[in-house]
């Protein structure tokens, strides 16, 4: 594995880069934070080109007419999912969006979308179906989603991991404690390092400056292969919603 640093970036299928950890802003209409995020970006003094901003189509706005970024969840049925994707592709081709993707899709949703992309290319020409550049899922040792991860990695889809520290619910886990002591790190830092070494883009959530700084202090230690394996579990334990299981 290449050495990781605060400056590590991954190249997406869209051709643009995404920071593995850094100036990434995760937004969504349902979070009601798109406007405040935009204002914070303006006031930060950080060049806009250095900030990766993500927003998402809410489930209630799925469909072609309603979508004008990531699709937040696969709810709404096949027609709505396909309409939302087509709208994203057209917005990207018009230059309004740089990269597009999905969030909370199960493997069956991903297979369906891949087939639809091929259908659009047959109809409109090579490259006209769009590319899944990035996907978001809840990911941590107690919800590793190997099927989804394998699907994305085979196709070069960048994986963003939300709830990477499991909302603090697993900090006392026996598997974590030896690593916390060995590296003199917090449980959050160990879990975020696990996420980075899995090749994910972790999305830790905090409004506390000291926690934000702590969450970025991940580059002076590296988990061994044995330690990474020691954190593996067969649990399927979401701490958030789980639309990947939707069959509508």
Buried (B, 14 or more C-beta within 10 A) or exposed (E): EEEBEEEBBBEBBBEBBBBBBBBBBBBBBBBEBBEEBBEEBEEEEEEEEEBBBBBBBBBEBBBBEBBEBBBBBBBBEEEBBBBBBBBBBBBBEEEEBBBBBBBBBBBBBBEBBBEBBEEBBEEEEEEBBBBBBBBBBBBBBBBBBEEBBEBBEEEEBBBBBBBBBBEEEBBEBEBBEEBBEEBEBBBBBBBBBBBBBBBBBBBBEEEEEEBEEBBBEBBEBBBEEEBBEBBEBEEEBBBEEBBBEBEE
